Structure formats: C-alpha cells, structure tokens
Amino acid sequence: MTLGDLMDKFWVLARLKTGSSRSEDHYFRNFSPRVRHRLTKWQALQLYDEIDRVIRKENDLRFKKIPAMERLCASVTVETRSIERQNFEAFFADGVPINSFDGFEVRPKSD
C-alpha cells in the first residue's frame, strides 16, 4: 500500500458521515476519484464499514491515546508507519481542517 493509498483512506474518513440510512451509492460517490476507480461498490462499502468501526471506538480509552493515523493503519492491516504532520497539512490544504476527523485529534506521535 502506498502513501497515496493511505492518504486516500484518510480522505474517506474526513468526508464520510456515519449512519445506516445511507445507501451504498452514497458511500461510493464520496470516495476520492483516485480510490473510486479501483474499487467496486461492494469494496467501497466494506472499506467504509471498517473506517466506521474505528470511528465508533472513540470511547475506548486505549484508542484515544493512539493518533488517528496509526489507529486506521492498524484497522486496515497495513504496515504501521509514521507520516509527518506536514504531510497531513499538505494533503488537507484544500480547506479540510487538520483536526476534523469526527472528533479524533490528529497529532504527532509523542515518544
């Protein structure tokens, strides 16, 4: 999985709204074009469900201590890697606030 693929997944996390009343087509339309052309609607819905599962873990204190990027990396079983904060800022330069992931704060990893 490339950095671009991972960033696409965060674009999805920033854009999609949770809720069971939405249709599969709604989820599919909200994927970035870069991801959308490679996914079937079924795959898009599966990825949405995986991201939604991560979002719903917000009340778990163990997950609150882990930056959102690492939490999502673990959920989609990609190799966890550190991506610098400026990569996030560059990716969201089109106006999506850096800390707008459905209540999760995106912050640098503190060692």
RAKA-V194159 format. One record per pair of residues at least 12 apart in sequence whose C-alpha atoms are under 8 Angstrom apart, sorted by the first residue. I is the first residue (numbers start at 0). J is the second residue. Records with the same first field share a line. If there is no record, write none. Layout:
BEGIN
I: J + J
END
This chain:
BEGIN
0: 77
4: 34
5: 72
6: 90
7: 31 + 33 + 34
9: 68
10: 30 + 31
11: 29 + 30 + 31 + 47
12: 50 + 100
13: 95 + 99 + 100 + 101
14: 29
15: 29
17: 51
23: 40 + 41 + 44
24: 40
26: 43 + 44 + 47
27: 40 + 43 + 44
30: 43
49: 74 + 75
50: 71 + 74
53: 70 + 71 + 74
54: 101
57: 103
63: 103
66: 104 + 105 + 106 + 107 + 108
67: 103 + 104 + 105
68: 105
69: 81
81: 108
83: 107
84: 106 + 107
END
